[in-house]
């Protein structure tokens, strides 16, 4: 395991029983705690769980030409974001293949933050800023504490001057929490109501402890990355690059067409994306598999003895009592109800394409009806 970064919360994770045996983006992770990950899932689904997701990589962007630089790099139109808004976008290469997914936060007219995972953003970003009156800089000091679950609003709202009840999904605000300066965004990776707290490393331990203390009456649990992987698969939330195993996957092939704005002026890879829109090789699907365990990622998906796709992310959901998988199949076999076979190490397993997300299929937990337009 190669590590180049560390969370200031590592000692808190060790105290909770983690050996920090996971790693992402050069940062050791609390893959598990002494608690059962399924108990943590129960907390997230019924109360709240607190995750340390500081392994996300953060980039600060500022300057009068920020919009022009970002719009040249990203598939979406950041000009449409108002300050306090955020959106998921993507970066594609010359061939229209995904090379990173990016969450864009607009803090002011000419000030942005980019949150990205394990892709190539930092390899390519420089070219889009050349000759422009804008700068970008990596911020390894920022820590991200993610409180996810139906009681998260009740836990945080009394301790900030911001009215979090009015904060829309994918909106954020610069404020204070327990007296410390933070940015709080509504969102997360759990398919639940949740809030992400962005803070300086020097405040992270204090805020971690304060959130857990405020959450004691609600039986909040610290939640591991094993728990995070379960809830994100239940919510059919993709993870780059695990859910793009071809290596040259397009946004069309993972159902991310909503991140691509072909109406905006030219952006990197746009012409290739236009061409490849009619050349879709795989379709993104959800599978229920007839087994009491999670199958291993990478299993072939078979129809009538012929390999027609692959299993990507998997979990066993004790909450739903089902073995679940996100996968790719040939577009002509992507209809809900299609019977397939997953060729696992334990043998051939019956599988069916089902509606996603598996949990909360109408996304009412994150997008309540009262907040939807119209």
C-alpha positions as CSV (number, residue, x, y, z in Angstrom):
1,X,0.0,0.0,0.0
2,X,1.5,3.3,-1.1
3,X,0.4,6.3,1.0
4,X,1.3,9.9,0.4
5,X,-1.4,11.6,2.5
6,X,-2.9,11.0,6.0
7,X,-6.2,12.0,7.6
8,X,-5.7,14.0,10.8
9,X,-8.4,11.6,12.2
10,X,-6.3,8.4,11.9
11,X,-5.9,8.1,15.7
12,X,-9.7,8.4,16.1
13,X,-10.0,5.6,13.5
14,X,-7.5,3.4,15.3
15,X,-9.4,3.9,18.6
16,X,-12.5,2.6,16.9
17,X,-10.7,-0.6,15.9
18,X,-9.5,0.2,12.4
19,X,-6.1,-1.0,11.3
20,X,-6.2,1.5,8.4
21,X,-5.7,-1.3,5.9
22,X,-7.6,0.4,3.1
23,X,-6.2,3.0,0.8
24,X,-7.5,5.5,-1.8
25,X,-5.8,8.4,-3.5
26,X,-2.7,7.8,-1.4
27,X,-4.6,8.0,1.9
28,X,-5.0,5.1,4.4
29,X,-8.7,4.4,5.1
30,X,-10.7,2.9,7.9
31,X,-12.0,0.1,5.8
32,X,-13.6,-1.5,8.9
33,X,-14.0,-0.6,12.6
34,X,-14.7,-3.0,15.5
35,X,-18.4,-2.5,14.8
36,X,-20.2,-4.7,12.3
37,X,-20.5,-2.8,9.0
38,X,-24.1,-3.9,8.7
39,X,-24.8,-2.3,12.1
40,X,-23.3,0.9,10.7
41,X,-25.6,0.5,7.6
42,X,-28.6,0.3,10.0
43,X,-27.4,3.5,11.7
44,X,-27.1,5.3,8.3
45,X,-30.5,4.0,7.1
46,X,-32.4,4.8,10.4
47,X,-30.4,7.4,12.3
48,X,-27.1,8.7,11.1
49,X,-23.5,7.5,10.5
50,X,-20.4,9.7,10.4
51,X,-17.8,9.0,7.6
52,X,-14.4,10.5,7.1
53,X,-14.1,11.0,3.4
54,X,-11.1,13.2,3.4
55,X,-9.4,10.9,0.8
56,X,-11.4,12.8,-1.8
57,X,-9.0,15.1,-3.6
58,X,-9.8,18.8,-3.6
59,X,-8.8,21.5,-6.1
60,X,-9.3,25.2,-5.6
61,X,-10.0,27.3,-8.7
62,X,-10.1,31.1,-8.9
63,X,-9.8,34.0,-11.3
64,X,-11.8,35.8,-13.9
65,X,-11.3,33.1,-16.5
66,X,-12.3,30.2,-14.2
67,X,-15.6,29.5,-16.0
68,X,-13.9,29.4,-19.4
69,X,-11.2,27.1,-18.2
70,X,-13.6,24.7,-16.4
71,X,-16.0,24.7,-19.3
72,X,-13.3,23.7,-21.7
73,X,-12.3,20.8,-19.4
74,X,-15.7,19.5,-18.2
75,X,-18.6,17.9,-20.0
76,X,-21.2,20.0,-18.1
77,X,-21.8,23.8,-18.2
78,X,-20.5,25.4,-15.0
79,X,-21.8,28.8,-16.1
80,X,-25.3,27.5,-15.2
81,X,-24.3,27.0,-11.6
82,X,-25.2,29.8,-9.2
83,X,-22.9,30.5,-6.2
84,X,-23.8,28.0,-3.6
85,X,-24.6,25.4,-6.1
86,X,-22.8,22.3,-7.2
87,X,-23.1,19.6,-9.8
88,X,-21.5,16.3,-10.9
89,X,-19.5,16.5,-14.1
90,X,-17.0,14.5,-16.0
91,X,-13.8,14.8,-17.9
92,X,-13.3,12.8,-21.2
93,X,-10.2,12.3,-23.3
94,X,-9.8,12.9,-27.1
95,X,-11.8,9.8,-27.8
96,X,-14.7,10.7,-25.5
97,X,-13.6,8.1,-22.8
98,X,-14.2,8.9,-19.2
99,X,-11.0,9.8,-17.3
100,X,-12.4,11.3,-14.1
101,X,-15.7,12.3,-12.5
102,X,-15.8,15.6,-10.7
103,X,-18.1,17.3,-8.3
104,X,-18.0,21.1,-9.0
105,X,-18.8,23.6,-6.2
106,X,-19.3,27.2,-7.1
107,X,-18.4,29.4,-4.1
108,X,-18.6,32.7,-5.9
109,X,-18.7,34.1,-9.4
110,X,-15.0,33.4,-10.0
111,X,-14.2,30.9,-7.2
112,X,-14.8,27.1,-7.4
113,X,-13.8,23.9,-5.7
114,X,-13.4,20.6,-7.5
115,X,-13.8,17.3,-5.6
116,X,-12.6,14.2,-7.5
117,X,-11.6,10.7,-6.9
118,X,-9.0,8.4,-8.4
119,X,-9.0,9.6,-12.0
120,X,-6.6,11.8,-14.1
121,X,-7.9,15.3,-13.4
122,X,-4.6,16.5,-12.0
123,X,-2.7,15.1,-15.0
124,X,-4.7,17.1,-17.5
125,X,-6.0,20.2,-15.7
126,X,-3.0,22.4,-16.4
127,X,-3.5,22.5,-20.1
128,X,-7.0,24.1,-19.7
129,X,-5.6,27.0,-17.6
130,X,-2.7,27.9,-19.9
131,X,-2.9,31.5,-21.0
132,X,-6.0,32.2,-18.9
133,X,-6.5,34.6,-16.0
134,X,-7.3,31.8,-13.6
135,X,-5.4,29.5,-11.3
136,X,-5.8,26.1,-9.7
137,X,-4.2,24.6,-6.7
138,X,-4.5,21.3,-4.8
139,X,-5.7,21.5,-1.2
140,X,-4.5,18.6,0.9
141,X,-5.3,20.4,4.2
142,X,-9.1,20.2,3.8
143,X,-10.9,17.4,5.6
144,X,-14.4,16.2,4.7
145,X,-16.7,14.8,7.4
146,X,-19.9,13.3,6.0
147,X,-22.9,12.8,8.3
148,X,-25.4,10.6,6.5
149,X,-28.9,9.5,7.6
150,X,-32.4,10.7,8.2
151,X,-31.5,12.3,11.5
152,X,-28.5,14.3,10.2
153,X,-30.4,17.5,9.9
154,X,-31.6,17.4,13.5
155,X,-28.1,16.7,14.7
156,X,-26.3,19.5,12.9
157,X,-28.8,22.3,12.5
158,X,-28.8,23.4,16.1
159,X,-25.1,24.0,16.0
160,X,-24.7,26.3,13.0
161,X,-26.1,29.7,12.2
162,X,-27.0,28.5,8.8
163,X,-30.5,27.1,8.3
164,X,-29.8,23.7,7.0
165,X,-33.4,22.9,6.5
166,X,-33.5,25.4,3.6
167,X,-30.3,24.0,2.0
168,X,-31.3,22.2,-1.2
169,X,-29.8,19.0,-2.5
170,X,-26.4,19.7,-4.0
171,X,-26.3,23.2,-2.5
172,X,-23.7,24.4,0.0
173,X,-23.0,27.3,2.2
174,X,-19.9,28.8,4.0
175,X,-20.8,29.1,7.7
176,X,-19.7,27.9,11.1
177,X,-20.3,24.6,12.9
178,X,-19.7,24.4,16.6
179,X,-18.0,27.7,16.2
180,X,-15.5,26.6,13.6
181,X,-15.4,27.9,10.0
182,X,-16.7,25.3,7.5
183,X,-18.5,24.8,4.2
184,X,-21.5,22.6,4.6
185,X,-22.9,20.9,1.5
186,X,-26.1,18.8,1.3
187,X,-25.3,15.5,-0.4
188,X,-23.2,12.4,0.1
189,X,-22.7,8.9,-1.1
190,X,-25.3,7.0,0.9
191,X,-28.7,7.6,-0.9
192,X,-29.9,9.3,2.3
193,X,-30.4,12.8,3.5
194,X,-26.9,13.9,4.5
195,X,-24.4,16.7,4.8
196,X,-20.7,17.0,4.1
197,X,-18.7,19.3,6.3
198,X,-15.5,20.7,4.7
199,X,-13.1,22.0,7.3
200,X,-9.4,22.7,7.9
201,X,-7.3,19.8,9.2
202,X,-6.7,21.7,12.5
203,X,-10.5,21.7,13.2
204,X,-11.3,18.1,12.0
205,X,-10.7,16.3,15.3
206,X,-12.7,18.8,17.2
207,X,-15.6,18.7,14.7
208,X,-15.5,14.8,14.5
209,X,-15.8,14.6,18.3
210,X,-18.5,17.4,18.5
211,X,-20.7,15.8,15.8
212,X,-20.5,12.4,17.5
213,X,-21.3,14.0,20.9
214,X,-24.2,15.9,19.4
215,X,-25.4,12.6,17.8
216,X,-25.3,10.5,21.0
217,X,-29.1,11.0,21.7
218,X,-29.7,9.7,18.2
219,X,-27.3,6.7,18.6
220,X,-25.1,7.9,15.7
221,X,-22.2,5.6,14.8
222,X,-18.9,6.3,13.2
223,X,-19.2,4.5,9.8
224,X,-16.4,2.7,7.9
225,X,-15.7,2.6,4.2
226,X,-17.0,-1.0,4.2
227,X,-20.4,0.5,5.2
228,X,-20.0,3.3,2.6
229,X,-19.6,0.7,-0.2
230,X,-22.7,-1.2,0.9
231,X,-24.9,1.9,1.0
232,X,-23.6,3.4,-2.2
233,X,-24.3,0.1,-4.1
234,X,-27.8,-0.1,-2.6
235,X,-28.2,3.5,-3.9
236,X,-26.7,2.5,-7.4
237,X,-24.1,5.2,-7.0
238,X,-21.2,4.6,-9.4
239,X,-17.5,4.5,-8.3
240,X,-14.8,5.6,-10.7
241,X,-13.1,3.6,-12.2
242,X,-14.6,0.3,-10.7
243,X,-17.8,0.8,-12.6
244,X,-16.1,1.6,-15.9
245,X,-13.9,-1.5,-16.4
246,X,-13.5,-1.2,-20.2
247,X,-11.1,1.6,-19.7
248,X,-12.6,3.6,-22.5
249,X,-16.1,3.9,-21.3
250,X,-18.2,6.9,-22.4
251,X,-20.7,8.8,-20.3
252,X,-23.5,7.3,-22.5
253,X,-22.5,3.8,-21.5
254,X,-22.8,4.4,-17.7
255,X,-26.0,6.3,-17.9
256,X,-24.3,9.6,-17.2
257,X,-25.7,11.4,-20.2
258,X,-27.2,14.0,-17.8
259,X,-23.6,15.2,-17.1
260,X,-23.0,16.1,-20.8
261,X,-24.2,19.4,-22.2
262,X,-23.8,19.2,-26.0
263,X,-25.4,22.6,-26.3
264,X,-22.6,24.5,-24.7
265,X,-19.6,25.7,-26.8
266,X,-16.9,23.2,-27.6
267,X,-15.3,21.3,-24.8
268,X,-12.5,18.7,-24.7
269,X,-13.7,15.5,-26.4
270,X,-17.0,16.8,-27.5
271,X,-16.8,15.8,-31.1
272,X,-15.8,12.2,-30.1
273,X,-18.7,12.1,-27.7
274,X,-21.2,13.1,-30.4
275,X,-19.8,10.3,-32.6
276,X,-19.8,7.7,-29.9
277,X,-23.3,8.5,-28.7
278,X,-24.6,6.2,-31.5
279,X,-21.9,3.6,-30.8
280,X,-23.0,2.4,-27.3
281,X,-21.4,-1.0,-26.6
282,X,-22.7,-1.6,-23.1
283,X,-25.6,-0.4,-20.9
284,X,-25.5,0.3,-17.2
285,X,-27.8,-2.1,-15.3
286,X,-28.7,-3.3,-11.8
287,X,-28.8,-7.0,-11.0
288,X,-30.4,-9.1,-8.3
289,X,-28.5,-12.4,-8.0
290,X,-29.8,-15.5,-6.4
291,X,-27.2,-16.1,-3.7
292,X,-26.9,-15.2,-0.1
293,X,-23.5,-13.6,-0.5
294,X,-21.9,-10.8,-2.5
295,X,-20.3,-12.1,-5.7
296,X,-16.9,-11.0,-6.7
297,X,-16.6,-8.0,-9.0
298,X,-15.5,-8.9,-12.5
299,X,-17.7,-11.9,-12.9
300,X,-18.9,-12.5,-16.5
301,X,-22.5,-12.1,-17.3
302,X,-23.8,-14.9,-19.6
303,X,-26.9,-15.3,-21.7
304,X,-27.5,-18.6,-23.6
305,X,-23.9,-19.6,-23.0
306,X,-22.5,-16.4,-24.4
307,X,-20.7,-13.7,-22.4
308,X,-22.7,-10.6,-22.7
309,X,-21.3,-8.3,-20.0
310,X,-19.6,-8.0,-16.7
311,X,-20.4,-7.5,-13.0
312,X,-18.7,-4.4,-11.7
313,X,-19.6,-3.3,-8.1
314,X,-21.3,-5.8,-5.8
315,X,-22.6,-6.1,-2.2
316,X,-24.9,-8.3,-0.1
317,X,-27.6,-6.0,1.3
318,X,-28.7,-7.3,4.6
319,X,-31.1,-4.3,4.7
320,X,-32.8,-5.5,1.5
321,X,-31.9,-9.2,2.0
322,X,-30.6,-9.4,-1.6
323,X,-27.3,-9.9,-3.4
324,X,-26.9,-6.9,-5.6
325,X,-24.6,-5.9,-8.4
326,X,-24.0,-3.0,-10.8
327,X,-22.9,-4.2,-14.2
328,X,-22.7,-3.7,-17.9
329,X,-24.5,-5.7,-20.5
330,X,-25.1,-5.5,-24.3
331,X,-27.7,-2.7,-24.8
332,X,-30.2,-5.1,-26.4
333,X,-30.3,-7.1,-23.1
334,X,-30.7,-4.2,-20.7
335,X,-34.5,-4.4,-20.2
336,X,-35.8,-4.8,-16.7
337,X,-36.8,-8.4,-16.1
338,X,-34.2,-9.9,-18.4
339,X,-33.0,-13.2,-17.0
340,X,-29.2,-13.7,-17.1
341,X,-26.5,-15.9,-15.5
342,X,-23.6,-14.6,-13.4
343,X,-20.6,-16.9,-13.7
344,X,-19.1,-16.6,-10.2
345,X,-16.4,-18.6,-8.4
346,X,-19.1,-20.6,-6.7
347,X,-20.7,-21.5,-9.9
348,X,-23.4,-20.2,-12.3
349,X,-26.0,-18.0,-10.5
350,X,-29.4,-16.9,-11.8
351,X,-29.7,-13.1,-12.0
352,X,-32.3,-10.6,-13.1
353,X,-32.1,-7.1,-14.3
354,X,-34.1,-4.8,-11.9
355,X,-34.8,-1.2,-11.5
356,X,-32.2,1.0,-9.9
357,X,-31.6,2.4,-7.4
358,X,-32.2,-0.8,-5.4
359,X,-32.9,1.2,-2.3
360,X,-35.4,4.0,-2.4
361,X,-36.1,3.6,-6.2
362,X,-37.8,7.0,-6.4
363,X,-34.9,8.7,-4.5
364,X,-37.4,10.2,-2.0
365,X,-34.8,10.2,0.8
366,X,-32.5,12.6,-1.1
367,X,-35.1,14.3,-3.3
368,X,-38.3,14.7,-1.3
369,X,-41.4,15.5,-3.3
370,X,-41.8,18.8,-1.5
371,X,-38.5,19.9,-3.0
372,X,-39.1,18.9,-6.6
373,X,-40.1,21.5,-9.1
374,X,-43.6,21.4,-10.5
